[in-house]
Amino acid sequence: NGPYIYDAKGNLVYSGYGATGGQLAHDLKVAEYNGQRVLTYFQGNDRQGGNRGHGVIMDDRYHTIASVSPGLGRTSSDVHEFTVLPDGTALTTIFQPTPYDLTSFGVKQAIGWVIDGIFQEIDIQTGEVLFEWRSLDHVPLDETYNLLGSNADAGTGNTTALAWDYFHINSIEKDTSGDYIISSRYCSTVYKISGKDGSIIWRLGGKASNFAFVNFPNIFTFQHDPRIVSQNGPVTVLSLFDNSSDGYNTTTSSSSGMIISLDTSTWTATLLNQYTNPPPTTTLTTSQGSMQVLPNTNVFIGWGSVPQVSEFTADGTAVAIGSFGVANEAASYRARKISLDAWKGNPDSTPAVFAYASSASLPTVFYVSWNGATEVASWLFYGGNSESVEKLVAVGSAAKDGFETVFVASAFVGYGFVVALDEGGRRLGRSSVVKTFVPSLAQVPSNSTTLSNSTTLSNSTTLSNSTTLSNSTTLSNSTLLNSTALRFRR
C-alpha cells in the first residue's frame, strides 16, 4: 500500500504508507526529471480488467511534483509501466475495454468486449501524447494463450468489466533508435515496435516468433520486465523475468531471470545466463516480477507475487536472498536495487523521537527515527528538566542503527530532543522537545468498571458501544455465554 525503500541489510529507510491515500503503489524507480533525481511510481486501485490510476513523480522531500495520466480519451493508467525518460516524457500502459466482434469465439451477443493493450509516450509538462500503440491494431486474438473464459482472469467478453484480457501488456522499454520493446504476458511474446509507424519489427517467443531458440532448456512463458542490456548493430542483449506460470498454466517448476542475446542477422535467440533461487528457496511466482542487471554485472531479481528479492553474481551464484513479507499477504510488482548515491532523501519533516523511563529514578531511553532521511549517520541527544530548548544540554550521542535508533541516557531527564548529523557532523535536522513518558506518572482514567466474581453475564446480557472498559477493567471468573456480546471501546 505504498512505496518502500530498504537498505542493503533490510532495514527500512522510507515508508510511503499513507502517501497514496490507501491506494496501491507499484513500480518504484529512481529517475531524472528537470535536472533532479526523483522517485516515480504508479498509484491506483486494483480492479477486474486492470488497475486504474496515474503516474506519480516525487522530489527528494517526498512531495509530489507532477502526475501523469493518459491522453486521447483513454481510460486511466495501468500498473504495469510508468517510466520517466530523461527528455521529460513518460511511458505508461493502459488496459482499455474495447467493443469487438467475438461471435467466432462463442460470444453470442452482437458486441463483445476485449481489453486493448495500449501504451503511450506522454510529454509530462503538457500532457500531449507523442506516441500511441494499440495491440488490437497489430496482434490478432489467436496469438494469446489466455483463452476466452478459460479462467477467472481471462474474462468472458460479455461486459466491459469482464472484457477478454488476451494481450496483457506489462512493460515498455524505449531504445536508442526510438523504437520500443514491449512485453505481452498472455501472448508469452516480447515485441519490438517501430517508433515511426507502430508496426511490429520482430516477435520473440509465443506462437509467431521470428527467432530460433538456442541453448534454452525451456522457452520463457508469461514473462515480465524485458529490458535492454546492450545494443550493437544486429545484436541486442535483453534481460527478462520468466514467470513460467500464470497461475493456471505452468511450464517449468521454477521462475527465473534470463539474459538473452538476439541476433537479427541470423534470427537466433541465445540464452546466455539463467538465474534461479537455489533449493530449498526455489521460487515459482505466478504473477509480477522483475530482473535488473547491476553495474557490477550482478543480477537483482524481485519475485513478484512471492515477497522475496535475490541477488546473484553474473555466473548465477546466489549471494543474497531476502524476504520482506509473508507469503500470500505481501507482494511487490517490481523491486530495484540502487547505489547509495543514486537517491538522497531530504524530508522536510523533523525527526520523530519518543523518550521513556520506567520511573523518575531510572535513566531515560530515547527512540528516534526520521522517515526517508538517507544522510543521517548519527544522533546527538539533549536532555534536562525544562521544556526550553536553550536549557537542555547534550547527554550523549549514538550512531544511526537501522530505522529506529535506541539511546540510553546516564540518568533521568524530564525533557529532551534529538539532532540528526551526517557523516561530516553537519546538522541535518532537529526534533521537537518531548516530555519523558513515565508510566507511574501517566493519567489513569477515573471511570473504570470492574466486573468481579459475583458478576454473571447471561444470555440476555449485552455490553454495548456505550460501555467503556478501561485498562483497569477486570473480568474475573465471569461466565460468558454464546449469546453475550462484548463491545469494547477505548
C-alpha positions as CSV (number, residue, x, y, z in Angstrom):
1,N,0.0,0.0,0.0
2,G,2.9,2.4,-0.6
3,P,6.4,2.8,-2.0
4,Y,9.2,1.5,0.3
5,I,13.0,1.8,0.4
6,Y,15.2,-0.5,2.4
7,D,19.0,-0.6,2.9
8,A,21.2,-3.5,2.0
9,K,20.7,-5.1,5.4
10,G,16.9,-5.0,5.1
11,N,16.4,-2.0,7.4
12,L,13.6,0.3,6.5
13,V,14.7,3.7,5.1
14,Y,11.4,5.1,3.8
15,S,7.8,4.0,4.3
16,G,5.4,5.7,1.9
17,Y,2.4,4.1,3.7
18,G,-0.3,6.7,3.7
19,A,1.2,8.7,0.9
20,T,-1.1,7.1,-1.6
21,G,-4.3,7.7,0.4
22,G,-5.0,4.0,0.7
23,Q,-4.3,3.2,-2.9
24,L,-1.7,0.8,-4.2
25,A,1.8,1.8,-5.2
26,H,3.8,-0.2,-7.8
27,D,7.0,0.1,-9.9
28,L,9.0,2.4,-7.7
29,K,12.1,3.7,-9.5
30,V,14.7,6.5,-9.4
31,A,14.6,8.7,-12.5
32,E,15.8,12.2,-13.6
33,Y,13.3,14.9,-14.2
34,N,14.0,18.6,-14.9
35,G,17.6,18.1,-13.9
36,Q,16.9,16.5,-10.5
37,R,16.7,13.0,-9.1
38,V,13.1,11.9,-8.4
39,L,11.1,8.9,-7.4
40,T,8.5,7.6,-9.7
41,Y,5.7,5.1,-9.2
42,F,2.2,4.1,-10.3
43,Q,-0.6,4.9,-7.8
44,G,-4.1,3.5,-8.2
45,N,-6.8,0.9,-7.4
46,D,-6.8,-2.8,-8.3
47,R,-9.9,-3.9,-10.2
48,Q,-11.1,-6.6,-12.6
49,G,-9.8,-5.8,-16.1
50,G,-6.7,-3.9,-14.9
51,N,-5.6,-1.3,-12.4
52,R,-6.8,2.2,-12.7
53,G,-4.6,5.1,-11.6
54,H,-1.8,7.5,-12.7
55,G,1.9,8.1,-12.5
56,V,3.5,10.0,-9.6
57,I,6.7,11.9,-9.5
58,M,8.2,12.8,-6.1
59,D,11.1,15.1,-5.3
60,D,13.8,14.4,-2.6
61,R,11.4,15.9,0.1
62,Y,8.9,13.1,-0.8
63,H,6.5,15.7,-2.2
64,T,4.5,15.0,-5.4
65,I,5.7,17.5,-8.0
66,A,3.9,16.0,-11.1
67,S,1.4,13.4,-12.0
68,V,0.8,11.8,-15.4
69,S,-2.4,10.4,-16.9
70,P,-3.1,9.1,-20.4
71,G,-4.5,11.3,-23.1
72,L,-6.7,10.9,-26.2
73,G,-9.7,10.0,-24.0
74,R,-8.3,6.6,-22.9
75,T,-9.0,5.1,-19.5
76,S,-6.7,5.7,-16.5
77,S,-3.2,4.3,-16.5
78,D,-2.5,0.7,-15.6
79,V,0.0,-0.6,-13.1
80,H,2.4,-2.3,-15.4
81,E,4.6,0.6,-16.5
82,F,5.3,4.1,-15.5
83,T,8.8,5.2,-16.6
84,V,10.1,8.8,-16.8
85,L,12.6,9.3,-19.5
86,P,15.5,11.9,-19.4
87,D,13.9,14.0,-22.1
88,G,10.8,14.9,-20.0
89,T,8.5,12.2,-21.4
90,A,6.8,9.3,-19.6
91,L,5.8,5.8,-20.8
92,T,2.6,4.3,-19.4
93,T,0.4,1.3,-20.1
94,I,-3.4,1.3,-20.5
95,F,-5.9,-1.6,-20.3
96,Q,-8.7,-0.3,-22.5
97,P,-12.0,-2.3,-22.7
98,T,-13.0,-2.2,-26.3
99,P,-16.1,-3.4,-28.2
100,Y,-15.2,-6.2,-30.6
101,D,-17.0,-8.9,-32.6
102,L,-16.4,-12.1,-30.6
103,T,-19.1,-14.3,-32.3
104,S,-16.4,-16.5,-33.8
105,F,-15.1,-17.2,-30.2
106,G,-18.6,-18.2,-28.9
107,V,-19.9,-14.9,-27.6
108,K,-23.4,-14.8,-28.9
109,Q,-24.2,-11.1,-28.3
110,A,-23.7,-8.7,-31.1
111,I,-21.0,-6.7,-29.3
112,G,-18.3,-8.4,-27.2
113,W,-15.5,-6.8,-25.2
114,V,-11.7,-7.2,-25.4
115,I,-9.0,-5.4,-23.4
116,D,-6.9,-3.5,-25.8
117,G,-3.3,-3.4,-24.7
118,I,-2.2,0.3,-25.2
119,F,0.9,2.2,-24.4
120,Q,1.6,5.9,-24.7
121,E,4.6,8.2,-24.5
122,I,3.4,11.5,-23.0
123,D,5.0,14.9,-22.6
124,I,4.9,15.3,-18.8
125,Q,4.6,19.1,-18.7
126,T,1.9,19.5,-21.4
127,G,0.2,16.1,-21.2
128,E,0.5,15.8,-25.0
129,V,0.5,12.2,-26.3
130,L,3.6,11.9,-28.5
131,F,3.1,8.3,-29.5
132,E,0.4,5.6,-29.0
133,W,0.3,2.0,-29.9
134,R,-2.7,-0.4,-29.6
135,S,-2.4,-4.2,-29.6
136,L,-5.7,-4.7,-31.4
137,D,-4.3,-2.9,-34.5
138,H,-1.3,-5.2,-34.7
139,V,-1.7,-8.5,-32.8
140,P,-4.6,-10.9,-33.6
141,L,-6.6,-12.6,-30.8
142,D,-5.4,-16.1,-31.7
143,E,-1.8,-15.3,-30.6
144,T,-3.0,-15.5,-27.0
145,Y,-2.6,-18.4,-24.5
146,N,-5.2,-16.9,-22.2
147,L,-8.2,-18.3,-23.9
148,L,-11.6,-16.6,-23.6
149,G,-13.4,-17.7,-20.5
150,S,-10.7,-20.3,-19.6
151,N,-10.1,-18.9,-16.1
152,A,-11.2,-16.2,-13.7
153,D,-8.6,-13.7,-15.1
154,A,-9.3,-14.3,-18.8
155,G,-12.8,-12.7,-18.8
156,T,-15.9,-13.9,-20.7
157,G,-16.1,-11.0,-23.1
158,N,-19.7,-10.3,-22.3
159,T,-19.3,-6.9,-20.5
160,T,-16.7,-4.2,-20.0
161,A,-15.9,-5.5,-16.5
162,L,-15.4,-9.0,-17.9
163,A,-13.6,-8.0,-21.1
164,W,-11.3,-10.6,-22.5
165,D,-7.7,-10.0,-21.4
166,Y,-6.0,-11.5,-24.4
167,F,-2.8,-9.4,-24.5
168,H,-1.9,-8.0,-21.1
169,I,0.9,-5.6,-21.9
170,N,3.3,-5.4,-18.9
171,S,6.4,-3.5,-19.8
172,I,7.7,-0.8,-22.2
173,E,11.4,0.0,-23.0
174,K,12.5,2.6,-25.5
175,D,15.7,2.0,-27.3
176,T,18.3,4.5,-28.6
177,S,16.8,4.4,-32.1
178,G,13.4,5.5,-30.9
179,D,11.8,2.1,-31.2
180,Y,10.0,0.3,-28.3
181,I,10.4,-3.2,-26.7
182,I,7.2,-4.3,-25.1
183,S,6.0,-7.5,-23.3
184,S,2.7,-9.3,-23.6
185,R,2.2,-11.7,-20.7
186,Y,-0.6,-13.7,-22.2
187,C,0.9,-14.0,-25.7
188,S,4.2,-15.0,-24.0
189,T,5.9,-12.7,-26.5
190,V,8.3,-9.8,-26.5
191,Y,7.7,-7.4,-29.4
192,K,9.9,-4.7,-31.0
193,I,7.7,-1.9,-32.2
194,S,8.6,0.8,-34.7
195,G,8.6,4.2,-33.2
196,K,7.7,5.6,-36.6
197,D,4.5,3.8,-37.6
198,G,3.9,1.3,-34.8
199,S,4.5,-1.8,-37.0
200,I,5.9,-4.9,-35.4
201,I,9.6,-5.2,-36.3
202,W,10.0,-8.7,-34.7
203,R,8.5,-11.1,-32.2
204,L,10.4,-13.1,-29.6
205,G,8.6,-16.1,-28.2
206,G,5.0,-17.1,-28.4
207,K,3.2,-18.6,-31.4
208,A,4.8,-16.5,-34.1
209,S,8.4,-16.0,-33.0
210,N,10.9,-14.6,-35.6
211,F,13.8,-16.2,-33.7
212,A,15.1,-19.7,-33.4
213,F,16.0,-20.5,-29.8
214,V,19.5,-21.7,-28.9
215,N,20.6,-23.1,-25.5
216,F,17.2,-22.8,-23.9
217,P,16.2,-25.7,-21.5
218,N,12.7,-24.1,-21.6
219,I,11.4,-21.2,-23.6
220,F,10.1,-18.4,-21.4
221,T,6.3,-18.0,-20.8
222,F,4.1,-15.4,-19.1
223,Q,7.2,-13.2,-18.7
224,H,7.7,-9.7,-17.2
225,D,10.1,-6.8,-17.4
226,P,12.3,-7.3,-20.5
227,R,15.0,-4.7,-20.5
228,I,17.8,-3.8,-22.9
229,V,21.2,-4.6,-21.5
230,S,23.1,-3.6,-24.6
231,Q,22.7,-3.0,-28.4
232,N,25.4,-3.4,-31.0
233,G,24.4,-3.5,-34.6
234,P,22.2,-6.5,-35.3
235,V,22.7,-7.9,-31.7
236,T,20.5,-6.8,-28.8
237,V,21.0,-8.3,-25.4
238,L,17.9,-8.4,-23.2
239,S,17.2,-9.4,-19.6
240,L,13.7,-10.6,-18.6
241,F,11.9,-12.3,-15.7
242,D,10.4,-15.7,-16.8
243,N,7.4,-16.5,-14.6
244,S,6.8,-19.8,-16.3
245,S,3.3,-19.7,-14.9
246,D,0.2,-17.6,-14.9
247,G,-1.4,-19.4,-12.0
248,Y,-3.4,-21.7,-14.3
249,N,-0.7,-23.0,-16.7
250,T,2.8,-23.8,-15.7
251,T,5.7,-24.7,-18.0
252,T,8.6,-25.2,-15.6
253,S,9.0,-25.8,-11.8
254,S,10.7,-22.5,-11.1
255,S,10.6,-18.9,-12.2
256,S,13.9,-17.4,-13.2
257,G,15.8,-14.4,-14.6
258,M,17.2,-14.7,-18.1
259,I,19.8,-12.9,-20.2
260,I,19.2,-13.4,-23.9
261,S,21.2,-12.4,-27.0
262,L,19.2,-11.6,-30.1
263,D,20.9,-11.6,-33.5
264,T,18.7,-10.3,-36.3
265,S,21.4,-11.2,-38.9
266,T,20.9,-14.9,-38.1
267,W,17.5,-14.6,-36.4
268,T,18.7,-16.6,-33.4
269,A,18.0,-16.0,-29.7
270,T,20.6,-17.5,-27.4
271,L,20.2,-17.9,-23.7
272,L,23.4,-16.5,-22.1
273,N,22.6,-16.9,-18.4
274,Q,19.7,-18.0,-16.2
275,Y,19.2,-17.2,-12.5
276,T,17.1,-19.3,-10.1
277,N,17.0,-19.4,-6.4
278,P,18.8,-22.5,-5.1
279,P,17.0,-25.1,-3.1
280,P,15.2,-25.0,-0.7
281,T,14.1,-21.5,-1.7
282,T,13.4,-22.3,-5.4
283,T,10.6,-20.0,-6.3
284,L,7.7,-20.2,-8.7
285,T,5.8,-16.9,-8.9
286,T,2.6,-16.8,-10.8
287,S,2.4,-13.0,-11.3
288,Q,4.6,-9.9,-11.4
289,G,8.4,-10.0,-11.0
290,S,11.4,-8.1,-12.3
291,M,15.1,-8.6,-13.2
292,Q,17.8,-6.0,-13.2
293,V,21.4,-6.2,-14.4
294,L,23.5,-4.1,-12.0
295,P,26.5,-2.0,-12.9
296,N,28.9,-4.6,-11.4
297,T,27.3,-7.3,-13.6
298,N,25.4,-8.8,-10.7
299,V,21.7,-9.6,-11.2
300,F,18.9,-8.4,-8.9
301,I,15.5,-10.2,-9.0
302,G,12.2,-9.3,-7.4
303,W,10.0,-12.3,-7.2
304,G,6.7,-10.5,-7.7
305,S,3.8,-12.3,-6.0
306,V,6.3,-14.0,-3.7
307,P,7.6,-11.4,-1.3
308,Q,11.3,-12.0,-1.9
309,V,14.3,-10.4,-3.6
310,S,17.6,-12.1,-4.6
311,E,21.0,-11.1,-5.9
312,F,23.3,-13.2,-8.0
313,T,26.8,-12.9,-9.4
314,A,27.0,-12.9,-13.2
315,D,27.7,-16.7,-13.2
316,G,24.4,-17.4,-11.3
317,T,25.7,-17.8,-7.8
318,A,23.2,-16.6,-5.3
319,V,24.8,-14.1,-2.9
320,A,21.7,-12.7,-1.1
321,I,18.1,-13.9,-0.7
322,G,15.7,-11.7,1.4
323,S,12.0,-11.7,2.3
324,F,10.1,-8.5,3.0
325,G,6.7,-10.0,3.9
326,V,4.6,-13.1,4.5
327,A,3.6,-15.2,1.5
328,N,0.0,-14.5,0.3
329,E,-0.1,-11.4,2.4
330,A,2.5,-9.2,0.7
331,A,3.9,-8.7,-2.8
332,S,5.9,-6.2,-4.9
333,Y,5.2,-5.8,-8.6
334,R,8.9,-4.9,-9.2
335,A,11.9,-4.4,-7.0
336,R,15.0,-2.4,-7.9
337,K,18.5,-2.1,-6.3
338,I,20.2,1.3,-6.5
339,S,23.6,2.6,-5.5
340,L,23.9,4.7,-2.2
341,D,24.5,7.9,-4.2
342,A,21.5,7.4,-6.6
343,W,19.0,8.6,-4.1
344,K,19.4,11.2,-1.3
345,G,16.2,11.7,0.6
346,N,15.8,15.1,2.4
347,P,12.4,15.1,4.0
348,D,11.0,18.4,5.2
349,S,9.6,16.7,8.3
350,T,11.5,16.6,11.6
351,P,13.0,13.5,13.3
352,A,10.5,11.5,15.4
353,V,11.5,10.9,19.0
354,F,10.0,9.2,22.0
355,A,11.5,9.4,25.5
356,Y,10.7,6.8,28.1
357,A,11.7,5.9,31.7
358,S,10.2,3.2,33.9
359,S,10.3,5.6,36.8
360,A,11.7,9.1,37.6
361,S,14.7,7.4,39.3
362,L,15.8,5.4,36.3
363,P,17.6,6.6,33.1
364,T,15.6,7.9,30.2
365,V,15.6,5.9,27.0
366,F,15.3,7.7,23.6
367,Y,13.9,6.1,20.5
368,V,14.5,8.2,17.3
369,S,13.8,7.8,13.6
370,W,13.5,10.0,10.5
371,N,11.4,8.5,7.7
372,G,13.1,8.9,4.4
373,A,16.2,10.7,5.5
374,T,19.1,8.9,3.8
375,E,22.1,11.1,5.0
376,V,21.8,10.6,8.8
377,A,25.0,9.0,10.2
378,S,24.5,9.7,13.9
379,W,22.2,11.3,16.5
380,L,23.0,13.8,19.2
381,F,20.8,13.7,22.3
382,Y,19.8,16.6,24.5
383,G,18.1,16.4,27.9
384,G,17.2,18.2,31.1
385,N,14.3,19.2,33.3
386,S,13.0,22.2,31.3
387,E,10.8,22.4,28.2
388,S,13.0,25.2,26.9
389,V,15.5,24.2,24.1
390,E,18.1,26.6,25.5
391,K,18.2,25.0,28.9
392,L,18.6,21.4,27.6
393,V,22.2,20.1,27.4
394,A,23.9,17.3,25.4
395,V,23.6,14.0,27.2
396,G,25.2,11.7,24.6
397,S,25.3,10.5,21.0
398,A,24.8,7.3,19.1
399,A,25.5,6.1,15.5
400,K,22.4,5.5,13.5
401,D,21.3,1.9,13.9
402,G,18.7,0.7,11.5
403,F,15.4,2.6,11.0
404,E,15.0,3.4,14.8
405,T,18.0,4.1,17.0
406,V,17.8,3.5,20.7
407,F,19.9,5.5,23.2
408,V,20.0,5.2,27.0
409,A,21.0,8.4,28.9
410,S,23.1,8.1,32.0
411,A,20.3,9.5,34.2
412,F,16.7,10.5,34.2
413,V,15.8,13.6,32.2
414,G,12.3,15.0,32.1
415,Y,12.5,16.5,28.6
416,G,14.7,16.0,25.6
417,F,15.2,16.4,21.9
418,V,17.4,14.9,19.2
419,V,19.6,16.4,16.4
420,A,20.5,14.4,13.2
421,L,24.1,14.6,12.0
422,D,25.6,13.5,8.6
423,E,28.9,11.8,8.2
424,G,30.8,15.1,8.4
425,G,29.0,16.1,11.6
426,R,26.7,18.6,9.8
427,R,23.3,19.2,11.4
428,L,20.5,17.9,9.2
429,G,17.5,18.5,11.4
430,R,16.2,18.7,15.0
431,S,13.2,17.1,16.6
432,S,10.7,18.9,18.8
433,V,11.1,18.8,22.5
434,V,9.3,15.9,24.1
435,K,8.4,15.1,27.7
436,T,9.7,11.8,29.0
437,F,6.9,9.3,29.4
438,V,6.8,7.7,32.9
439,P,4.1,5.0,33.3
440,S,3.6,5.7,37.1
441,L,3.0,9.4,36.3
442,A,0.6,8.8,33.5
443,Q,-3.0,9.8,34.0
444,V,-5.3,6.9,34.9
445,P,-9.0,7.1,33.8
446,S,-11.2,7.6,36.8
447,N,-14.4,6.0,35.4
448,S,-13.2,2.4,35.5
449,T,-15.6,-0.5,35.5
450,T,-14.9,-3.7,37.5
451,L,-16.8,-6.9,36.9
452,S,-16.0,-9.1,40.0
453,N,-16.5,-12.7,40.9
454,S,-20.1,-12.1,41.7
455,T,-20.9,-10.8,38.2
456,T,-22.6,-13.2,35.8
457,L,-23.3,-12.3,32.2
458,S,-26.2,-14.4,31.0
459,N,-27.7,-14.9,27.5
460,S,-29.6,-11.6,27.7
461,T,-26.7,-9.5,28.9
462,T,-25.1,-7.1,26.4
463,L,-22.4,-4.6,27.0
464,S,-22.9,-2.2,24.1
465,N,-20.8,0.6,22.5
466,S,-21.8,2.9,25.3
467,T,-19.9,0.9,27.9
468,T,-16.2,1.8,28.2
469,L,-13.9,-0.7,29.9
470,S,-10.6,1.0,30.5
471,N,-7.2,-0.6,31.2
472,S,-8.1,-1.1,34.8
473,T,-11.2,-3.2,34.0
474,T,-11.1,-6.8,35.3
475,L,-13.3,-9.6,34.2
476,S,-12.6,-12.4,36.8
477,N,-14.4,-15.8,36.9
478,S,-17.2,-14.4,34.7
479,T,-19.4,-16.7,32.7
480,L,-19.7,-15.6,29.1
481,L,-22.4,-17.4,27.2
482,N,-22.7,-17.8,23.4
483,S,-25.2,-15.0,23.0
484,T,-23.3,-12.5,25.1
485,A,-21.9,-9.6,23.1
486,L,-18.9,-7.6,24.5
487,R,-18.1,-4.5,22.6
488,F,-15.1,-2.6,24.0
489,R,-14.5,1.0,23.2
490,R,-11.2,2.6,24.0
